[in-house]
Amino acid sequence: MYIENKYKLKPILLLDDVFAALDKDRINRLIKYILNNEQTFISTTSVIEIPDELLKNAFVIRMEKER
C-alpha cells in the first residue's frame, strides 16, 4: 500500500514457489489479495500447487529444459 499511496501506482507482485510453504488459511488470504491486485507473477516448479481460483484467469508460461 505504501507504493500505491505515495506514487499512485500499483506495484507488481512477484511470488516464488510460495504456496508450498503456506497453510490453508494463509493461502486463502493470499488468493484474495492476488485477485484484487493489478498484476502478479508466480513462479513454481509445479502448476498443481497453484489454486484453481488463480489458474482460471492466468496466463501460464511453461519452461522446459531443452533436450
Protein Blocks (a to p, Z undefined) as FASTA:
>chain_A
ZZmmmnopacddddehklmmpcfklmmmmmmmmmmpmbdcdddfbfklpcfklmmmcccd
dddddZZ
